[in-house]
Amino acid sequence: MNLAKWRRYGISYLFLIPSFLFIATFLYYPVLLAFFHSFTKWNLVTSEWVGLDNFKKFFNEGTFATGAKNQLIYTLTDVVKAIVFPLIGAELVYLVGGNKIKYLFRTGFILPMLLPGVVSILLWQNIYDPTNGLLNQLLHAMGFTSTHAWLGEEKTAIWSIVMMGLPFISGLPFLIFYAAIGNMNQEQLEAARIDGANGWNVFTKMHLPFLMPQFKIVIILTILGSLQDYVKIMILTGGGPGVATTNPAMIMYNAAFGSSQYGYGSAIGVALFLVILVLTIFNLKFLKTDY
């Protein structure tokens, strides 16, 4: 940069320095530290270089296969829930006549975003309660006599977690899809209808191709959230019964904060980072958005 530009913009750069220092200190430095300690046996007091032993331990231990299988279920179902149901909701609200009615429906779908995530998890924990839970009470009212500990049985625990949040119309994906649909070229849509296109043709031939960039965004955000999420598992089941509902993030949490194996936990975190990176690049490169 020449002297004239520095004189003109120098003060602005100086004001940016504190921001970059905070970012480097609280974001980049912990990441680099995690990468380094993933190759060590570290308990916050002592650190011993062990090379790839932490990664070998993670991939060879018995809970890895179960955690990976569970994570695949969580991620696939999270992606489906984040795309299908919010998209249906956005399409239906878009078709509703009257701006006031649309505003009411939009508000109704967005309001749950104001509810803290932990509160929602605790509500569903009460719904699944084997003694006084709403789900068992409804089944009893319908004539079923058996009582299930939905979160305590291996066959139902993971699917109970998956079904949490029914009807799955998340506020952020709904807003993304609704905003994109509202920004479509209305003249093209009217021309298609004049040419005889029905609602299904408009949805499949025009809406879906137009929404491909939004699908990219929602898929990336959902995968990121799913791979990093352990809070609902920790609250609802703790990874149990046994390891029936655990996932790699839960294994990482237990290793680092349950057993003080911070080097091992860092290795799991690095492995998750690499998986997220590969999936994100794949999504960006191979999900076409030409329209």
Backbone torsions as a table, in degrees:
resi	resn	phi	psi	omega
1	MET	NA	131.3	-179.5
2	ASN	-76.3	170.0	-173.6
3	LEU	-64.8	-35.5	-178.4
4	ALA	-64.5	-43.3	179.2
5	LYS	-66.9	-38.4	179.1
6	TRP	-62.5	-42.3	178.2
7	ARG	-62.8	-34.2	-176.2
8	ARG	-78.2	-41.2	-173.6
9	TYR	-111.5	1.5	-173.8
10	GLY	-58.3	-43.2	-179.7
11	ILE	-61.4	-39.7	178.8
12	SER	-61.9	-42.8	178.4
13	TYR	-63.9	-37.9	179.2
14	LEU	-63.5	-37.9	178.4
15	PHE	-69.4	-22.9	178.8
16	LEU	-79.9	-20.6	-175.8
17	ILE	-58.1	-46.4	178.1
18	PRO	-58.4	-39.1	179.1
19	SER	-62.4	-45.7	179.8
20	PHE	-65.3	-34.5	177.5
21	LEU	-65.3	-43.2	178.0
22	PHE	-64.3	-42.2	179.1
23	ILE	-62.7	-45.4	-179.3
24	ALA	-64.4	-38.7	-176.4
25	THR	-73.4	-43.7	-171.2
26	PHE	-102.3	-7.2	177.9
27	LEU	-118.2	-61.0	-173.1
28	TYR	-74.1	-40.5	-178.9
29	TYR	-62.4	-46.7	176.6
30	PRO	-60.1	-35.3	178.6
31	VAL	-65.3	-46.6	178.4
32	LEU	-63.4	-37.8	178.1
33	LEU	-64.2	-40.0	178.6
34	ALA	-64.3	-41.2	177.7
35	PHE	-60.8	-44.0	-179.5
36	PHE	-64.8	-48.7	-175.0
37	HIS	-74.6	-10.5	174.4
38	SER	-66.7	-17.1	177.9
39	PHE	-102.4	14.3	-177.8
40	THR	-129.1	161.3	168.9
41	LYS	-97.6	102.4	-167.3
42	TRP	-126.6	130.1	178.9
43	ASN	-127.6	27.3	-178.5
44	LEU	75.6	-15.0	178.6
45	VAL	-108.9	-50.8	179.7
46	THR	-119.6	152.5	179.1
47	SER	-136.7	123.5	-178.1
48	GLU	-125.7	128.8	-178.1
49	TRP	-70.4	124.6	-178.9
50	VAL	-125.4	5.2	177.5
51	GLY	66.9	-128.5	-176.8
52	LEU	-91.9	11.3	-176.0
53	ASP	-60.8	-38.5	179.8
54	ASN	-62.3	-41.7	179.9
55	PHE	-68.4	-40.2	177.7
56	LYS	-62.9	-40.8	179.1
57	LYS	-62.1	-42.9	-178.6
58	PHE	-63.8	-46.4	-176.2
59	PHE	-77.2	-18.1	-178.2
60	ASN	-98.1	-18.1	-176.9
61	GLU	-74.0	156.0	-172.2
62	GLY	-63.1	-29.6	-176.1
63	THR	-77.5	-12.9	-177.0
64	PHE	-64.8	-47.0	-177.6
65	ALA	-61.3	-43.9	178.8
66	THR	-65.1	-44.9	179.9
67	GLY	-62.6	-40.8	179.6
68	ALA	-66.1	-41.4	178.8
69	LYS	-64.6	-44.0	178.7
70	ASN	-63.3	-41.0	-179.8
71	GLN	-63.7	-36.9	177.3
72	LEU	-62.0	-42.3	177.5
73	ILE	-63.6	-46.9	-179.7
74	TYR	-59.5	-47.0	-173.8
75	THR	-68.3	-46.3	-179.7
76	LEU	-62.2	-45.2	-179.6
77	THR	-69.3	-35.4	177.2
78	ASP	-63.7	-40.9	178.7
79	VAL	-64.5	-44.4	179.1
80	VAL	-61.7	-45.6	-179.3
81	LYS	-65.2	-33.8	-177.3
82	ALA	-77.8	-19.3	-178.2
83	ILE	-103.0	-53.9	-169.4
84	VAL	-65.6	-55.3	-171.3
85	PHE	-73.4	-43.9	174.5
86	PRO	-62.8	-34.7	178.4
87	LEU	-65.8	-43.3	176.9
88	ILE	-61.0	-44.6	178.8
89	GLY	-61.2	-43.0	179.6
90	ALA	-64.1	-41.3	179.3
91	GLU	-64.9	-42.3	-178.4
92	LEU	-67.5	-41.8	178.3
93	VAL	-65.5	-37.7	178.9
94	TYR	-61.9	-34.7	-177.6
95	LEU	-80.9	-14.8	-179.0
96	VAL	-68.1	137.5	179.2
97	GLY	-84.0	141.5	177.4
98	GLY	95.4	122.9	-177.7
99	ASN	-65.5	-34.4	-179.9
100	LYS	-66.0	-42.0	178.3
101	ILE	-65.2	-42.3	177.4
102	LYS	-59.9	-42.0	-179.5
103	TYR	-62.1	-41.9	179.8
104	LEU	-63.6	-44.4	179.7
105	PHE	-66.2	-42.2	178.0
106	ARG	-59.5	-44.8	179.7
107	THR	-62.4	-40.5	179.9
108	GLY	-62.5	-36.8	179.9
109	PHE	-77.7	-26.5	-176.0
110	ILE	-88.1	-28.7	-176.5
111	LEU	-53.4	-40.8	179.3
112	PRO	-57.9	-19.6	177.5
113	MET	-64.2	-22.8	179.8
114	LEU	-76.2	-16.5	-178.5
115	LEU	-81.0	125.0	178.1
116	PRO	-56.0	141.0	-176.9
117	GLY	-57.5	-38.3	-178.9
118	VAL	-64.5	-37.6	178.8
119	VAL	-62.6	-42.9	178.3
120	SER	-61.8	-41.7	179.0
121	ILE	-62.8	-42.8	179.8
122	LEU	-65.4	-35.5	176.2
123	LEU	-61.9	-44.2	179.2
124	TRP	-69.7	-31.2	174.5
125	GLN	-61.0	-40.0	176.5
126	ASN	-69.0	-35.6	177.3
127	ILE	-61.5	-38.1	-178.5
128	TYR	-86.2	-0.9	-177.7
129	ASP	-55.1	129.4	-175.7
130	PRO	-70.0	-21.4	-176.0
131	THR	-93.9	-56.5	-175.6
132	ASN	-119.4	15.5	-176.9
133	GLY	-67.5	148.1	-177.9
134	LEU	-61.2	-37.9	-177.0
135	LEU	-63.5	-47.8	178.0
136	ASN	-65.4	-36.3	178.5
137	GLN	-64.1	-41.0	177.5
138	LEU	-64.8	-40.7	179.0
139	LEU	-65.2	-39.2	177.2
140	HIS	-64.9	-38.8	178.9
141	ALA	-65.3	-26.5	179.4
142	MET	-87.5	0.7	175.6
143	GLY	103.8	-1.2	177.7
144	PHE	-82.2	132.6	-175.1
145	THR	-97.1	-21.9	-176.6
146	SER	-74.7	146.5	177.5
147	THR	-114.9	131.3	-178.1
148	HIS	-114.1	139.8	168.2
149	ALA	-91.0	85.0	-168.6
150	TRP	-56.8	-36.2	-179.1
151	LEU	-92.9	-2.8	-177.3
152	GLY	-110.5	-0.2	179.3
153	GLU	-111.0	134.8	-175.3
154	GLU	-59.2	-35.9	-175.3
155	LYS	-73.6	-24.8	-175.0
156	THR	-113.1	-15.2	-171.7
157	ALA	-61.6	-51.0	-174.7
158	ILE	-68.0	-35.6	-179.8
159	TRP	-75.4	-25.1	173.3
160	SER	-66.4	-39.3	176.9
161	ILE	-66.4	-42.1	179.6
162	VAL	-61.0	-40.9	-175.9
163	MET	-79.7	-5.7	178.1
164	MET	-62.3	131.9	179.4
165	GLY	100.8	4.2	177.1
166	LEU	-49.6	132.2	13.1
167	PRO	-94.6	21.6	167.9
168	PHE	68.5	21.2	177.8
169	ILE	-90.6	86.4	-179.5
170	SER	-71.5	143.0	-173.6
171	GLY	-63.4	-45.4	-175.5
172	LEU	-66.4	-51.2	175.7
173	PRO	-58.8	-38.7	178.3
174	PHE	-58.9	-46.4	179.8
175	LEU	-64.1	-40.8	-180.0
176	ILE	-61.7	-47.7	-178.8
177	PHE	-68.6	-42.0	-177.1
178	TYR	-64.8	-42.1	179.4
179	ALA	-63.9	-40.5	-179.9
180	ALA	-66.5	-43.0	178.8
181	ILE	-62.1	-40.9	179.7
182	GLY	-66.6	-22.4	-179.1
183	ASN	-93.1	4.1	179.1
184	MET	-68.7	155.9	179.7
185	ASN	-69.6	108.2	-175.7
186	GLN	-68.4	-29.2	178.9
187	GLU	-65.6	-40.4	177.7
188	GLN	-65.1	-39.6	179.1
189	LEU	-64.5	-43.2	178.8
190	GLU	-64.8	-38.5	178.5
191	ALA	-64.2	-39.8	178.7
192	ALA	-64.5	-39.8	178.9
193	ARG	-67.4	-38.4	177.8
194	ILE	-63.6	-35.3	179.3
195	ASP	-76.9	0.1	174.7
196	GLY	105.0	5.9	179.9
197	ALA	-71.4	131.1	176.2
198	ASN	-88.3	-178.3	-177.1
199	GLY	-59.6	-40.1	-179.5
200	TRP	-66.4	-40.8	178.2
201	ASN	-63.2	-42.6	179.0
202	VAL	-62.9	-41.9	-178.6
203	PHE	-66.4	-47.1	-173.8
204	THR	-80.3	-35.1	-174.5
205	LYS	-93.5	-20.8	-176.6
206	MET	-120.8	-51.0	-177.1
207	HIS	-65.6	-51.8	-175.2
208	LEU	-60.9	-47.9	176.7
209	PRO	-60.6	-38.2	-179.3
210	PHE	-66.5	-28.9	-175.8
211	LEU	-88.9	3.6	-177.6
212	MET	-57.5	-41.9	176.1
213	PRO	-60.9	-36.7	178.3
214	GLN	-68.4	-37.2	175.8
215	PHE	-59.6	-41.3	178.3
216	LYS	-57.4	-50.2	-177.8
217	ILE	-60.4	-48.6	-177.4
218	VAL	-64.2	-41.4	-179.8
219	ILE	-63.1	-46.1	-179.7
220	ILE	-61.4	-48.8	-179.0
221	LEU	-62.8	-38.2	-179.2
222	THR	-68.6	-43.3	178.7
223	ILE	-63.1	-43.9	177.9
224	LEU	-58.3	-48.2	-179.2
225	GLY	-65.8	-39.3	-177.1
226	SER	-67.5	-43.9	-177.8
227	LEU	-69.8	-26.2	-178.7
228	GLN	-94.5	-8.9	-171.9
229	ASP	-82.2	123.3	171.4
230	TYR	-134.2	-8.0	-173.0
231	VAL	-63.4	-48.8	-177.5
232	LYS	-65.3	-34.5	178.5
233	ILE	-68.2	-42.5	-179.2
234	MET	-63.6	-40.5	-177.7
235	ILE	-74.0	-44.2	-173.3
236	LEU	-77.5	-45.6	-172.3
237	THR	-132.0	-16.0	-174.0
238	GLY	66.9	17.0	-177.6
239	GLY	94.2	-8.4	-176.7
240	GLY	-93.3	-170.5	-2.1
241	PRO	-64.9	133.5	-171.6
242	GLY	69.0	-116.5	174.4
243	VAL	-123.7	25.9	-172.4
244	ALA	-64.8	-26.3	-176.9
245	THR	-121.0	9.1	-177.4
246	THR	-70.8	162.0	174.6
247	ASN	-143.9	170.1	-176.2
248	PRO	-56.0	-37.8	179.3
249	ALA	-64.5	-36.6	177.6
250	MET	-68.8	-38.8	176.9
251	ILE	-63.7	-41.0	177.8
252	MET	-61.6	-45.6	-179.4
253	TYR	-61.7	-45.9	-179.2
254	ASN	-65.0	-38.4	-179.8
255	ALA	-66.9	-45.4	-174.8
256	ALA	-76.9	-49.7	-171.8
257	PHE	-102.6	-13.3	176.3
258	GLY	-95.3	-34.7	-177.5
259	SER	-118.8	3.3	-179.9
260	SER	58.6	28.8	175.4
261	GLN	-96.0	74.7	-171.6
262	TYR	-70.9	-31.7	175.7
263	GLY	-65.8	-43.4	178.0
264	TYR	-65.2	-42.9	176.9
265	GLY	-62.5	-38.0	177.5
266	SER	-63.7	-38.5	178.8
267	ALA	-62.7	-42.1	177.5
268	ILE	-64.3	-40.8	177.9
269	GLY	-62.1	-40.2	177.9
270	VAL	-65.4	-41.6	177.9
271	ALA	-60.9	-42.7	177.5
272	LEU	-63.9	-40.2	178.3
273	PHE	-59.6	-43.9	-179.0
274	LEU	-66.3	-38.9	177.9
275	VAL	-63.9	-45.5	178.8
276	ILE	-61.6	-41.4	-179.8
277	LEU	-61.9	-46.1	-179.5
278	VAL	-63.7	-44.7	-179.6
279	LEU	-65.2	-37.7	179.1
280	THR	-66.3	-44.5	178.6
281	ILE	-63.2	-42.4	178.0
282	PHE	-60.1	-44.1	-179.5
283	ASN	-63.9	-41.0	-178.5
284	LEU	-71.8	-34.5	-174.3
285	LYS	-85.8	-37.0	-167.5
286	PHE	-109.6	-10.5	174.5
287	LEU	-91.5	102.1	-172.9
288	LYS	-70.6	143.0	179.0
289	THR	-128.4	21.5	178.8
290	ASP	-69.1	125.8	177.3
291	TYR	-150.8	NA	NA
